[in-house]
């Protein structure tokens, strides 16, 4: 009788231990799966957003690229000794206009929830350097900052409302302002270049192409 009782409890204990092992295996497998999913989710935000091919953001980015190319071409074409030139006292100099545009590119994306680069301060930034190489480099970096901010913006945010200079606007409205602001200072920069005898490089290229075209025979 004692032997049968001992065998009974031995068999019961063995079954119990096997059950525990199975449950632990399932639990560990589930934990590993969750950990793997959590790791994938942590990496996902670092993926670069694809450029939109249509819609408001695509149109904005196209215009931004045109402005960037022209600003950089002008800044590169302007002689370094002209960077401190200004048309009158109290008016922005050539370098200050370029750095003012860079200031806007770094600062305005904060409206979309994108912080400016570490160490950036709006106050005094446009007067922080007159060195040609630094100004050109800053222009390029600032346009890259603006472009990435809009690339990472979901299309669903385009109509998101916000207070803007005391009135209601949207992210789309701010993007329109950014393009208008850049166009204003691009025109200013073209005028500065002309006043200093510098032809905008894209205009000079067009003029050279026109010279190469054969003249039409006179009728």
BANU-387720 format. One record per residue: residue in three letters; x, y, z of N, C-alpha, C, O in turn. Coordinates in Angstrom, 2 decimals, decimal comma. Layout:
<'ALA' <X Y Z> <X Y Z> <X Y Z> <X Y Z>> ...
***
This chain:
<'UNK' <0,83 -1,20 0,00> <0,00 0,00 0,00> <0,87 1,25 0,00> <0,57 2,21 -0,71>> <'UNK' <1,96 1,23 0,81> <2,85 2,38 0,88> <3,56 2,57 -0,45> <3,79 3,70 -0,88>> <'UNK' <3,92 1,45 -1,11> <4,61 1,53 -2,39> <3,72 2,13 -3,46> <4,19 2,96 -4,24>> <'UNK' <2,49 1,75 -3,51> <1,55 2,30 -4,48> <1,37 3,80 -4,27> <1,29 4,57 -5,23>> <'UNK' <1,30 4,19 -3,00> <1,13 5,62 -2,68> <2,35 6,41 -3,15> <2,23 7,51 -3,69>> <'UNK' <3,53 5,82 -2,92> <4,76 6,50 -3,33> <4,81 6,66 -4,85> <5,16 7,74 -5,34>> <'UNK' <4,46 5,62 -5,60> <4,44 5,69 -7,07> <3,44 6,72 -7,55> <3,70 7,44 -8,51>> <'UNK' <2,31 6,79 -6,90> <1,27 7,76 -7,31> <1,80 9,18 -7,22> <1,66 9,97 -8,16>> <'UNK' <2,42 9,52 -6,05> <2,91 10,89 -5,87> <4,12 11,18 -6,77> <4,33 12,32 -7,20>> <'UNK' <4,89 10,14 -7,05> <6,03 10,33 -7,95> <5,57 10,65 -9,36> <6,11 11,54 -10,02>> <'UNK' <4,55 9,91 -9,83> <4,01 10,18 -11,16> <3,37 11,56 -11,23> <3,54 12,27 -12,22>> <'UNK' <2,67 11,96 -10,20> <2,00 13,27 -10,17> <3,02 14,39 -10,21> <2,84 15,40 -10,89>> <'UNK' <4,13 14,19 -9,44> <5,18 15,22 -9,41> <5,84 15,35 -10,78> <6,14 16,46 -11,22>> <'UNK' <6,08 14,22 -11,47> <6,69 14,25 -12,79> <5,81 14,99 -13,79> <6,31 15,80 -14,58>> <'UNK' <4,50 14,73 -13,75> <3,57 15,41 -14,65> <3,56 16,92 -14,39> <3,52 17,74 -15,31>> <'UNK' <3,59 17,27 -13,09> <3,58 18,68 -12,71> <4,82 19,41 -13,25> <4,73 20,51 -13,79>> <'UNK' <5,99 18,75 -13,07> <7,24 19,37 -13,52> <7,26 19,53 -15,03> <7,74 20,54 -15,55>> <'UNK' <6,73 18,51 -15,76> <6,68 18,61 -17,23> <5,79 19,78 -17,65> <6,11 20,50 -18,60>> <'UNK' <4,69 19,95 -16,95> <3,76 21,05 -17,25> <4,44 22,40 -17,03> <4,28 23,33 -17,83>> <'UNK' <5,21 22,50 -15,93> <5,91 23,75 -15,62> <6,93 24,07 -16,71> <7,04 25,22 -17,14>> <'UNK' <7,67 23,06 -17,17> <8,67 23,26 -18,22> <8,02 23,75 -19,50> <8,54 24,67 -20,13>> <'UNK' <6,90 23,15 -19,89> <6,18 23,56 -21,10> <5,72 25,01 -20,99> <5,90 25,79 -21,92>> <'UNK' <5,14 25,36 -19,85> <4,63 26,73 -19,65> <5,78 27,75 -19,68> <5,63 28,83 -20,24>> <'UNK' <6,92 27,39 -19,07> <8,07 28,30 -19,09> <8,59 28,50 -20,50> <8,98 29,61 -20,87>> <'UNK' <8,61 27,44 -21,28> <9,08 27,54 -22,67> <8,20 28,47 -23,48> <8,68 29,32 -24,22>> <'UNK' <6,87 28,28 -23,32> <5,92 29,16 -24,03> <6,09 30,60 -23,60> <6,07 31,52 -24,42>> <'UNK' <6,26 30,81 -22,29> <6,40 32,16 -21,76> <7,65 32,85 -22,28> <7,61 34,01 -22,67>> <'UNK' <8,78 32,11 -22,30> <10,03 32,69 -22,78> <9,96 33,01 -24,27> <10,48 34,02 -24,72>> <'UNK' <9,31 32,12 -25,02> <9,16 32,37 -26,46> <8,34 33,62 -26,71> <8,67 34,41 -27,59>> <'UNK' <7,27 33,80 -25,93> <6,43 34,99 -26,08> <7,18 36,25 -25,72> <7,05 37,28 -26,37>> <'UNK' <7,99 36,15 -24,64> <8,77 37,32 -24,23> <9,78 37,71 -25,29> <9,98 38,89 -25,55>> <'UNK' <10,42 36,71 -25,92> <11,40 36,99 -26,98> <10,73 37,66 -28,16> <11,29 38,56 -28,78>> <'UNK' <9,50 37,20 -28,48> <8,77 37,80 -29,61> <8,44 39,25 -29,34> <8,59 40,10 -30,22>> <'UNK' <7,98 39,53 -28,12> <7,63 40,92 -27,75> <8,87 41,80 -27,77> <8,83 42,94 -28,23>> <'UNK' <10,00 41,25 -27,25> <11,24 42,03 -27,23> <11,70 42,35 -28,64> <12,17 43,46 -28,90>> <'UNK' <11,57 41,38 -29,56> <11,98 41,62 -30,94> <11,12 42,68 -31,58> <11,62 43,53 -32,31>> <'UNK' <9,80 42,64 -31,31> <8,89 43,64 -31,86> <9,21 45,01 -31,30> <9,16 46,00 -32,03>> <'UNK' <9,53 45,07 -29,99> <9,86 46,36 -29,37> <11,12 46,93 -29,98> <11,21 48,14 -30,20>> <'UNK' <12,11 46,07 -30,25> <13,34 46,54 -30,86> <13,11 47,09 -32,24> <13,70 48,11 -32,60>> <'UNK' <12,25 46,44 -33,04> <11,94 46,91 -34,38> <11,24 48,25 -34,33> <11,51 49,12 -35,15>> <'UNK' <10,34 48,42 -33,36> <9,60 49,68 -33,24> <10,54 50,81 -32,86> <10,34 51,95 -33,29>> <'UNK' <11,57 50,53 -32,06> <12,50 51,57 -31,63> <13,36 52,05 -32,80> <13,77 53,21 -32,84>> <'UNK' <13,62 51,16 -33,75> <14,47 51,51 -34,89> <13,69 52,26 -35,96> <14,25 53,08 -36,68>> <'UNK' <12,39 51,98 -36,06> <11,57 52,51 -37,14> <11,64 54,03 -37,30> <11,75 54,51 -38,43>> <'UNK' <11,58 54,84 -36,20> <11,58 56,29 -36,38> <12,82 56,85 -37,06> <12,78 57,96 -37,59>> <'UNK' <13,93 56,09 -37,08> <15,15 56,61 -37,70> <15,12 56,49 -39,22> <15,98 57,04 -39,90>> <'UNK' <14,12 55,77 -39,76> <14,03 55,61 -41,20> <13,68 56,94 -41,86> <12,76 57,62 -41,41>> <'UNK' <14,40 57,30 -42,92> <14,14 58,56 -43,63> <12,84 58,46 -44,41> <12,61 57,49 -45,12>> <'UNK' <11,99 59,48 -44,26> <10,71 59,49 -44,96> <10,93 59,69 -46,45> <11,79 60,46 -46,88>> <'UNK' <10,14 58,98 -47,24> <10,23 59,12 -48,70> <9,66 60,46 -49,13> <8,71 60,97 -48,52>> <'UNK' <10,24 61,03 -50,17> <9,76 62,32 -50,67> <8,38 62,15 -51,32> <8,19 61,22 -52,11>> <'UNK' <7,43 63,02 -51,00> <6,11 62,93 -51,62> <6,18 63,28 -53,10> <7,02 64,09 -53,51>> <'UNK' <5,32 62,68 -53,89> <5,32 62,94 -55,34> <4,17 63,84 -55,77> <4,13 64,31 -56,91>> <'UNK' <3,24 64,10 -54,88> <2,12 64,98 -55,19> <1,59 65,59 -53,90> <1,90 65,12 -52,80>> <'UNK' <0,78 66,63 -54,05> <0,20 67,26 -52,88> <0,98 68,49 -52,43> <1,96 68,89 -53,05>> <'UNK' <0,52 69,07 -51,33> <1,07 70,33 -50,83> <2,54 70,19 -50,47> <3,34 71,06 -50,82>> <'UNK' <2,91 69,12 -49,78> <4,31 68,97 -49,36> <5,23 68,82 -50,57> <6,33 69,39 -50,59>> <'UNK' <4,79 68,06 -51,57> <5,61 67,89 -52,78> <5,83 69,22 -53,49> <6,93 69,52 -53,94>> <'UNK' <4,78 70,02 -53,59> <4,88 71,32 -54,25> <5,78 72,25 -53,46> <6,57 73,00 -54,04>> <'UNK' <5,66 72,21 -52,13> <6,52 73,04 -51,28> <7,99 72,66 -51,47> <8,85 73,53 -51,63>> <'UNK' <8,27 71,36 -51,43> <9,66 70,89 -51,54> <10,27 71,22 -52,89> <11,46 71,49 -52,98>> <'UNK' <9,46 71,19 -53,94> <9,96 71,57 -55,27> <10,37 73,04 -55,29> <11,44 73,38 -55,79>> <'UNK' <9,52 73,90 -54,74> <9,84 75,33 -54,69> <11,03 75,61 -53,79> <11,87 76,46 -54,09>> <'UNK' <11,11 74,87 -52,69> <12,23 75,05 -51,76> <13,55 74,70 -52,44> <14,55 75,39 -52,26>> <'UNK' <13,55 73,64 -53,24> <14,75 73,22 -53,94> <15,20 74,27 -54,95> <16,39 74,53 -55,08>> <'UNK' <14,25 74,87 -55,66> <14,58 75,94 -56,62> <15,23 77,12 -55,90> <16,24 77,66 -56,35>> <'UNK' <14,62 77,52 -54,78> <15,19 78,63 -54,01> <16,57 78,29 -53,48> <17,48 79,12 -53,54>> <'UNK' <16,74 77,09 -52,96> <18,04 76,69 -52,43> <19,12 76,77 -53,51> <20,19 77,33 -53,28>> <'UNK' <18,83 76,22 -54,68> <19,82 76,23 -55,77> <20,23 77,66 -56,13> <21,41 77,93 -56,34>> <'UNK' <19,25 78,55 -56,22> <19,57 79,93 -56,62> <20,30 80,69 -55,51> <21,24 81,44 -55,80>> <'UNK' <19,89 80,51 -54,27> <20,61 81,17 -53,17> <22,06 80,71 -53,12> <22,97 81,53 -52,99>> <'UNK' <22,28 79,41 -53,21> <23,64 78,87 -53,13> <24,48 79,33 -54,32> <25,65 79,67 -54,15>> <'UNK' <23,89 79,33 -55,51> <24,63 79,81 -56,68> <25,03 81,27 -56,54> <26,16 81,65 -56,86>> <'UNK' <24,11 82,09 -56,05> <24,42 83,51 -55,85> <25,51 83,69 -54,80> <26,45 84,46 -54,99>> <'UNK' <25,38 82,97 -53,68> <26,35 83,09 -52,60> <27,74 82,67 -53,06> <28,74 83,26 -52,64>> <'UNK' <27,80 81,65 -53,91> <29,09 81,20 -54,42> <29,67 82,16 -55,46> <30,88 82,33 -55,55>> <'UNK' <28,79 82,79 -56,23> <29,26 83,71 -57,28> <29,71 85,06 -56,72> <30,53 85,74 -57,33>> <'UNK' <29,18 85,44 -55,57> <29,52 86,74 -54,99> <30,94 86,72 -54,42> <31,28 85,84 -53,63>> <'UNK' <31,79 87,69 -54,81> <33,16 87,73 -54,26> <33,13 87,87 -52,74> <32,26 88,54 -52,18>> <'UNK' <34,08 87,25 -52,09> <34,13 87,25 -50,62> <34,23 88,66 -50,05> <33,69 88,94 -48,98>> <'UNK' <34,94 89,55 -50,77> <35,11 90,90 -50,25> <33,86 91,76 -50,37> <33,83 92,90 -49,90>> <'UNK' <32,83 91,21 -51,01> <31,55 91,93 -51,14> <30,53 91,50 -50,08> <29,43 92,05 -50,02>> <'UNK' <30,88 90,53 -49,27> <29,90 89,99 -48,32> <29,47 91,00 -47,26> <28,39 90,87 -46,68>> <'UNK' <30,29 92,00 -47,00> <29,92 93,02 -46,01> <29,27 94,24 -46,65> <28,91 95,19 -45,96>> <'UNK' <29,12 94,21 -47,99> <28,52 95,35 -48,68> <27,04 95,46 -48,33> <26,33 94,46 -48,23>> <'UNK' <26,58 96,70 -48,16> <25,15 96,97 -47,93> <24,79 98,22 -48,72> <25,62 99,12 -48,87>> <'UNK' <23,55 98,29 -49,24> <23,18 99,43 -50,08> <23,03 100,74 -49,33> <23,13 101,82 -49,92>> <'UNK' <22,81 100,66 -48,02> <22,66 101,87 -47,20> <22,81 101,49 -45,74> <22,68 100,32 -45,37>> <'UNK' <23,09 102,47 -44,92> <23,22 102,24 -43,49> <21,90 101,72 -42,92> <20,83 102,23 -43,25>> <'UNK' <21,98 100,72 -42,07> <20,78 100,19 -41,44> <20,06 99,13 -42,26> <19,04 98,60 -41,82>> <'UNK' <20,59 98,81 -43,44> <20,01 97,78 -44,30> <20,90 96,54 -44,25> <22,12 96,67 -44,15>> <'UNK' <20,32 95,38 -44,31> <21,11 94,15 -44,25> <22,18 94,11 -45,34> <21,96 94,53 -46,47>> <'UNK' <23,35 93,60 -44,96> <24,43 93,41 -45,92> <24,16 92,12 -46,71> <23,20 91,40 -46,45>> <'UNK' <25,04 91,85 -47,67> <24,89 90,64 -48,48> <24,93 89,39 -47,60> <24,06 88,53 -47,72>> <'UNK' <25,92 89,29 -46,74> <26,02 88,10 -45,88> <24,85 88,01 -44,91> <24,39 86,92 -44,59>> <'UNK' <24,38 89,16 -44,43> <23,27 89,17 -43,47> <21,97 88,69 -44,11> <21,15 88,06 -43,45>> <'UNK' <21,77 88,99 -45,39> <20,58 88,49 -46,07> <20,63 86,97 -46,17> <19,64 86,29 -45,89>> <'UNK' <21,79 86,43 -46,58> <21,93 84,98 -46,67> <21,72 84,32 -45,30> <21,04 83,30 -45,19>> <'UNK' <22,32 84,91 -44,27> <22,21 84,34 -42,93> <20,81 84,53 -42,34> <20,36 83,76 -41,49>> <'UNK' <20,12 85,58 -42,79> <18,72 85,78 -42,37> <17,84 84,66 -42,93> <16,97 84,15 -42,23>> <'UNK' <18,08 84,29 -44,17> <17,34 83,18 -44,78> <17,65 81,88 -44,03> <16,75 81,09 -43,76>> <'UNK' <18,92 81,68 -43,69> <19,31 80,48 -42,93> <18,64 80,48 -41,56> <18,22 79,43 -41,08>> <'UNK' <18,55 81,65 -40,93> <17,89 81,76 -39,63> <16,45 81,28 -39,72> <16,00 80,52 -38,86>> <'UNK' <15,73 81,72 -40,74> <14,34 81,31 -40,93> <14,24 79,80 -41,17> <13,35 79,13 -40,64>> <'UNK' <15,17 79,27 -41,96> <15,14 77,83 -42,25> <15,36 77,00 -40,99> <14,76 75,94 -40,83>> <'UNK' <16,22 77,47 -40,12> <16,47 76,74 -38,87> <15,34 76,93 -37,86> <14,99 76,01 -37,12>> <'UNK' <14,77 78,14 -37,83> <13,84 78,49 -36,76> <12,39 78,13 -37,04> <11,70 77,62 -36,16>> <'UNK' <11,90 78,39 -38,26> <10,47 78,23 -38,53> <9,95 76,80 -38,40> <8,78 76,63 -38,05>> <'UNK' <10,75 75,75 -38,67> <10,21 74,41 -38,48> <9,78 74,09 -37,04> <9,11 73,09 -36,81>> <'UNK' <10,16 74,94 -36,07> <9,69 74,68 -34,71> <8,17 74,77 -34,63> <7,55 74,20 -33,73>> <'UNK' <7,57 75,50 -35,58> <6,11 75,57 -35,65> <5,52 74,19 -35,93> <4,42 73,88 -35,49>> <'UNK' <6,27 73,37 -36,65> <5,83 72,01 -36,98> <6,27 71,00 -35,92> <6,08 69,79 -36,08>> <'UNK' <6,84 71,51 -34,83> <7,29 70,61 -33,77> <8,70 70,10 -33,95> <9,11 69,15 -33,28>> <'UNK' <9,47 70,73 -34,85> <10,85 70,31 -35,12> <11,81 71,32 -34,48> <11,80 72,50 -34,84>> <'UNK' <12,62 70,87 -33,55> <13,54 71,76 -32,85> <14,70 72,17 -33,77> <15,10 71,39 -34,63>> <'UNK' <15,23 73,37 -33,59> <16,41 73,79 -34,37> <17,63 72,99 -33,95> <17,59 72,29 -32,94>> <'UNK' <18,72 73,08 -34,70> <19,94 72,35 -34,34> <20,45 72,78 -32,96> <20,20 73,90 -32,54>> <'UNK' <21,15 71,90 -32,26> <21,71 72,24 -30,94> <22,62 73,46 -31,03> <23,45 73,57 -31,93>> <'UNK' <22,45 74,37 -30,08> <23,30 75,56 -30,03> <22,81 76,73 -30,86> <23,35 77,83 -30,77>> <'UNK' <21,76 76,50 -31,69> <21,26 77,59 -32,53> <20,49 78,60 -31,69> <19,67 78,23 -30,85>> <'UNK' <20,76 79,88 -31,92> <20,03 80,97 -31,28> <19,64 81,99 -32,34> <20,49 82,44 -33,11>> <'UNK' <18,38 82,35 -32,37> <17,89 83,30 -33,37> <18,58 84,65 -33,21> <19,03 85,25 -34,19>> <'UNK' <18,64 85,11 -31,97> <19,19 86,44 -31,71> <20,64 86,54 -32,17> <21,51 85,83 -31,67>> <'UNK' <20,89 87,43 -33,14> <22,24 87,69 -33,60> <22,80 86,69 -34,59> <23,95 86,82 -35,00>> <'UNK' <22,02 85,68 -34,98> <22,56 84,63 -35,84> <22,95 85,18 -37,22> <23,96 84,77 -37,78>> <'UNK' <22,14 86,10 -37,76> <22,43 86,59 -39,12> <23,69 87,45 -39,18> <24,22 87,71 -40,26>> <'UNK' <24,17 87,89 -38,01> <25,41 88,67 -37,97> <26,57 87,87 -37,38> <27,62 88,43 -37,07>> <'UNK' <26,38 86,56 -37,24> <27,37 85,74 -36,55> <28,61 85,46 -37,39> <29,65 85,10 -36,83>> <'UNK' <28,54 85,61 -38,71> <29,71 85,42 -39,55> <29,54 86,15 -40,88> <28,43 86,30 -41,38>> <'UNK' <30,68 86,59 -41,44> <30,70 87,17 -42,79> <31,63 86,36 -43,68> <31,89 86,74 -44,82>> <'UNK' <32,15 85,25 -43,16> <33,05 84,40 -43,91> <32,28 83,67 -45,02> <31,27 83,01 -44,75>> <'UNK' <32,74 83,81 -46,25> <32,00 83,26 -47,40> <31,78 81,76 -47,27> <30,65 81,28 -47,45>> <'UNK' <32,82 81,01 -46,97> <32,69 79,55 -46,89> <31,70 79,14 -45,80> <30,91 78,22 -45,99>> <'UNK' <31,74 79,83 -44,67> <30,82 79,51 -43,57> <29,38 79,87 -43,94> <28,45 79,14 -43,62>> <'UNK' <29,21 81,00 -44,60> <27,87 81,43 -44,99> <27,26 80,44 -45,99> <26,11 80,04 -45,84>> <'UNK' <28,03 80,04 -46,99> <27,53 79,08 -47,98> <27,20 77,75 -47,31> <26,16 77,15 -47,59>> <'UNK' <28,07 77,29 -46,42> <27,82 76,04 -45,72> <26,59 76,11 -44,84> <25,82 75,15 -44,75>> <'UNK' <26,40 77,26 -44,18> <25,22 77,44 -43,32> <23,94 77,45 -44,15> <22,93 76,87 -43,74>> <'UNK' <23,98 78,11 -45,29> <22,81 78,11 -46,18> <22,41 76,69 -46,56> <21,24 76,31 -46,46>> <'UNK' <23,39 75,90 -46,98> <23,11 74,52 -47,40> <22,52 73,70 -46,24> <21,54 72,98 -46,41>> <'UNK' <23,13 73,82 -45,06> <22,67 73,06 -43,90> <21,26 73,47 -43,49> <20,44 72,64 -43,10>> <'UNK' <20,98 74,77 -43,58> <19,67 75,26 -43,15> <18,56 74,78 -44,09> <17,46 74,45 -43,64>> <'UNK' <18,84 74,76 -45,38> <17,84 74,25 -46,32> <17,62 72,75 -46,11> <16,50 72,26 -46,24>> <'UNK' <18,69 72,03 -45,77> <18,55 70,60 -45,47> <17,67 70,39 -44,24> <16,88 69,45 -44,19>> <'UNK' <17,81 71,27 -43,25> <17,00 71,19 -42,02> <15,53 71,42 -42,34> <14,66 70,68 -41,88>> <'UNK' <15,25 72,45 -43,12> <13,87 72,74 -43,50> <13,27 71,60 -44,32> <12,14 71,18 -44,08>> <'UNK' <14,04 71,10 -45,27> <13,55 70,02 -46,14> <13,20 68,77 -45,32> <12,16 68,14 -45,54>> <'UNK' <14,07 68,41 -44,37> <13,82 67,22 -43,57> <12,60 67,39 -42,69> <11,85 66,43 -42,47>> <'UNK' <12,38 68,60 -42,19> <11,21 68,86 -41,35> <9,91 68,60 -42,11> <8,97 68,03 -41,57>> <'UNK' <9,86 69,01 -43,37> <8,65 68,83 -44,17> <8,56 67,39 -44,69> <7,46 66,86 -44,84>> <'UNK' <9,69 66,76 -44,97> <9,68 65,35 -45,36> <9,07 64,47 -44,27> <8,34 63,52 -44,56>> <'UNK' <9,37 64,80 -43,01> <8,88 64,00 -41,89> <7,45 64,37 -41,48> <6,87 63,70 -40,62>> <'UNK' <6,89 65,39 -42,07> <5,53 65,81 -41,73> <4,50 64,90 -42,41> <4,57 64,72 -43,62>> <'UNK' <3,57 64,33 -41,66> <2,52 63,53 -42,29> <1,59 64,42 -43,12> <1,38 65,59 -42,78>> <'UNK' <1,06 63,89 -44,20> <0,12 64,66 -45,01> <-1,09 65,11 -44,19> <-1,68 66,15 -44,46>> <'UNK' <-1,43 64,32 -43,18> <-2,59 64,66 -42,34> <-2,36 65,92 -41,52> <-3,32 66,51 -41,02>> <'UNK' <-1,09 66,36 -41,37> <-0,79 67,57 -40,59> <-0,90 68,85 -41,42> <-0,89 69,95 -40,86>> <'UNK' <-1,00 68,73 -42,73> <-0,98 69,91 -43,60> <-2,08 70,91 -43,24> <-1,85 72,12 -43,29>> <'UNK' <-3,24 70,42 -42,88> <-4,36 71,31 -42,53> <-4,50 71,53 -41,03> <-5,50 72,07 -40,57>> <'UNK' <-3,50 71,10 -40,26> <-3,55 71,31 -38,81> <-3,54 72,81 -38,51> <-2,73 73,55 -39,06>> <'UNK' <-4,42 73,25 -37,63> <-4,55 74,68 -37,34> <-3,62 75,11 -36,22> <-3,25 74,33 -35,35>> <'UNK' <-3,24 76,40 -36,27> <-2,39 76,98 -35,24> <-2,57 78,49 -35,26> <-3,10 79,06 -36,22>> <'UNK' <-2,12 79,14 -34,18> <-2,12 80,60 -34,12> <-0,85 81,10 -34,80> <0,24 80,63 -34,52>> <'UNK' <-1,02 82,08 -35,71> <0,12 82,55 -36,50> <0,02 84,05 -36,66> <-0,84 84,55 -37,39>> <'UNK' <0,91 84,78 -35,99> <0,91 86,25 -36,02> <-0,47 86,82 -35,68> <-0,96 87,72 -36,36>> <'UNK' <-1,06 86,28 -34,63> <-2,32 86,81 -34,14> <-3,55 86,39 -34,90> <-4,64 86,92 -34,67>> <'UNK' <-3,42 85,44 -35,80> <-4,57 84,96 -36,58> <-4,50 83,44 -36,69> <-3,46 82,84 -36,40>> <'UNK' <-5,59 82,84 -37,10> <-5,63 81,40 -37,29> <-5,04 81,05 -38,66> <-5,34 81,70 -39,66>> <'UNK' <-4,22 80,03 -38,68> <-3,65 79,56 -39,93> <-3,51 78,04 -39,86> <-4,02 77,41 -38,94>> <'UNK' <-2,81 77,48 -40,83> <-2,57 76,04 -40,87> <-1,09 75,81 -41,20> <-0,36 76,74 -41,54>> <'UNK' <-0,66 74,55 -41,08> <0,70 74,24 -41,48> <0,92 74,60 -42,96> <1,99 75,07 -43,35>> <'UNK' <-0,11 74,38 -43,76> <-0,04 74,75 -45,19> <0,20 76,25 -45,33> <1,01 76,68 -46,15>> <'UNK' <-0,51 77,05 -44,52> <-0,34 78,50 -44,57> <1,07 78,91 -44,18> <1,62 79,84 -44,76>> <'UNK' <1,65 78,23 -43,20> <3,02 78,54 -42,78> <4,00 78,18 -43,90> <4,97 78,90 -44,14>> <'UNK' <3,75 77,06 -44,59> <4,63 76,68 -45,70> <4,56 77,71 -46,82> <5,58 78,00 -47,46>> <'UNK' <3,38 78,26 -47,07> <3,25 79,32 -48,07> <4,04 80,55 -47,65> <4,70 81,19 -48,47>> <'UNK' <3,98 80,87 -46,36> <4,75 82,01 -45,84> <6,24 81,79 -46,04> <6,96 82,70 -46,44>> <'UNK' <6,71 80,57 -45,75> <8,14 80,26 -45,88> <8,62 80,48 -47,31> <9,68 81,05 -47,54>> <'UNK' <7,83 80,01 -48,28> <8,19 80,19 -49,69> <8,15 81,67 -50,06> <9,04 82,15 -50,77>> <'UNK' <7,14 82,39 -49,60> <7,03 83,82 -49,90> <8,19 84,60 -49,28> <8,75 85,50 -49,91>> <'UNK' <8,54 84,25 -48,05> <9,64 84,92 -47,36> <10,95 84,68 -48,11> <11,74 85,60 -48,30>> <'UNK' <11,19 83,43 -48,53> <12,41 83,12 -49,27> <12,46 83,84 -50,60> <13,52 84,32 -51,00>> <'UNK' <11,32 83,90 -51,30> <11,28 84,57 -52,60> <11,58 86,06 -52,46> <12,25 86,65 -53,31>> <'UNK' <11,09 86,67 -51,40> <11,36 88,09 -51,16> <12,85 88,35 -51,04> <13,37 89,28 -51,66>> <'UNK' <13,54 87,53 -50,27> <14,97 87,74 -50,06> <15,81 87,22 -51,22> <16,96 87,65 -51,38>> <'UNK' <15,28 86,32 -52,02> <15,97 85,93 -53,23> <16,00 87,10 -54,21> <17,03 87,39 -54,82>> <'UNK' <14,87 87,78 -54,35> <14,82 88,99 -55,19> <15,77 90,05 -54,68> <16,44 90,72 -55,47>> <'UNK' <15,83 90,22 -53,37> <16,75 91,18 -52,77> <18,20 90,81 -53,08> <19,01 91,67 -53,41>> <'UNK' <18,51 89,53 -52,99> <19,87 89,06 -53,25> <20,26 89,23 -54,72> <21,42 89,53 -55,02>> <'UNK' <19,30 89,04 -55,62> <19,56 89,25 -57,04> <19,88 90,72 -57,30> <20,80 91,05 -58,04>> <'UNK' <19,10 91,61 -56,66> <19,35 93,05 -56,81> <20,74 93,42 -56,26> <21,46 94,19 -56,88>> <'UNK' <21,10 92,87 -55,11> <22,42 93,12 -54,53> <23,52 92,67 -55,49> <24,51 93,37 -55,69>> <'UNK' <23,33 91,49 -56,08> <24,33 90,96 -57,01> <24,50 91,88 -58,21> <25,62 92,22 -58,60>> <'UNK' <23,38 92,28 -58,79> <23,42 93,17 -59,97> <24,11 94,49 -59,63> <24,88 95,01 -60,44>> <'UNK' <23,83 95,03 -58,45> <24,43 96,30 -58,04> <25,94 96,19 -57,87> <26,66 97,19 -57,89>> <'UNK' <26,42 94,95 -57,70> <27,85 94,72 -57,56> <28,47 94,07 -58,78> <29,56 93,51 -58,72>> <'UNK' <27,75 94,16 -59,90> <28,28 93,67 -61,16> <28,30 92,16 -61,32> <29,02 91,63 -62,16>> <'UNK' <27,52 91,46 -60,52> <27,47 89,99 -60,60> <26,16 89,57 -61,27> <25,07 89,88 -60,77>> <'UNK' <26,28 88,88 -62,38> <25,10 88,36 -63,07> <24,70 87,05 -62,41> <25,56 86,19 -62,21>> <'UNK' <23,44 86,85 -62,07> <23,02 85,57 -61,50> <23,47 84,42 -62,39> <23,24 84,47 -63,60>> <'UNK' <24,10 83,39 -61,84> <24,67 82,31 -62,65> <23,68 81,64 -63,60> <24,06 81,28 -64,71>> <'UNK' <22,42 81,47 -63,19> <21,44 80,83 -64,07> <21,10 81,72 -65,26> <20,81 81,23 -66,35>> <'UNK' <21,12 83,05 -65,04> <20,89 83,98 -66,14> <22,09 83,99 -67,09> <21,92 84,01 -68,31>> <'UNK' <23,28 83,96 -66,53> <24,49 83,93 -67,34> <24,53 82,66 -68,20> <24,95 82,70 -69,35>> <'UNK' <24,09 81,57 -67,64> <24,06 80,30 -68,39> <23,08 80,38 -69,56> <23,38 79,93 -70,66>> <'UNK' <21,91 80,97 -69,30> <20,92 81,13 -70,37> <21,46 82,03 -71,49> <21,25 81,76 -72,67>> <'UNK' <22,16 83,09 -71,10> <22,72 84,00 -72,10> <23,78 83,30 -72,94> <23,87 83,54 -74,15>> <'UNK' <24,59 82,45 -72,32> <25,61 81,71 -73,06> <24,97 80,72 -74,03> <25,46 80,54 -75,15>> <'UNK' <23,89 80,09 -73,61> <23,20 79,14 -74,50> <22,58 79,86 -75,69> <22,56 79,33 -76,80>> <'UNK' <22,07 81,06 -75,45> <21,47 81,82 -76,54> <22,52 82,23 -77,57> <22,23 82,29 -78,77>> <'UNK' <23,75 82,52 -77,10> <24,81 82,90 -78,02> <25,21 81,74 -78,93> <25,61 81,94 -80,07>> <'UNK' <25,09 80,52 -78,40> <25,49 79,33 -79,16> <24,45 78,92 -80,19> <24,77 78,16 -81,11>> <'UNK' <23,24 79,40 -80,06> <22,19 79,04 -81,01> <22,42 79,76 -82,35> <22,72 80,96 -82,36>> <'UNK' <22,29 79,05 -83,44> <22,50 79,68 -84,75> <21,44 80,74 -85,02> <20,26 80,58 -84,69>> <'UNK' <21,87 81,80 -85,63> <20,93 82,89 -85,94> <19,96 82,44 -87,03> <20,33 81,73 -87,97>> <'UNK' <18,74 82,86 -86,88> <17,73 82,52 -87,87> <17,98 83,35 -89,12> <18,27 84,54 -89,04>> <'UNK' <17,88 82,73 -90,26> <18,09 83,48 -91,53> <17,07 84,60 -91,66> <15,89 84,44 -91,32>> <'UNK' <17,54 85,72 -92,15> <16,64 86,87 -92,33> <15,71 86,60 -93,51> <16,11 86,09 -94,56>> <'UNK' <14,48 86,96 -93,30> <13,47 86,77 -94,35> <13,61 87,84 -95,42> <12,86 87,84 -96,39>> 
***
